[in-house]
Amino acid sequence: MKAVLEINLNELNLNLLEMVRSMFDKNVTEIVLRPQVPILEEFDQSLSIDEIIGSFSKSGHNAEFIAEIKDGLENSSIYQKHES
């Protein structure tokens, strides 16, 4: 029997090792690990920066990454407030 696991970098831990060990105990003879491919979506300009940052927070991204995204959005041409 063959098992194919799609994982992200956050899942490379002891739990994965235990899962692989369990599969070998159940006569899985081949295990293929593939990186999980991120799903890209079109950027929605109608979302506020707070909504975007909240989404990243809920997804479990680390605070440093979120801070960099927020800084980038606040300085992007999409969210710049143009004064008349």
C-alpha positions, 0 to 999 in steps of 0.5 A: 500500500502507498500513502501520499501526504501533502504537508506544510513546513509547520507540520514537519514535527514529531507528530508527523514522525509518529504518523509515519511510524504508525503507517509502517506498522500497518503495512504501508510500504511506501510513503510519499511526502509532497509540499502542500501547494498554497492556493492563490486568490485574487486580491480583494481591494475592498477588504480593510487592512484589519480584515486582511491581518485578522485573516492571517492571524486566524490562519496561524501565521507568526506575529513577525510575518503579520507585522511585515504584511501589515507594514507592506499593505499600509505603504502600498499604493492600494491603501495610500490615502491620497489627499486632494 
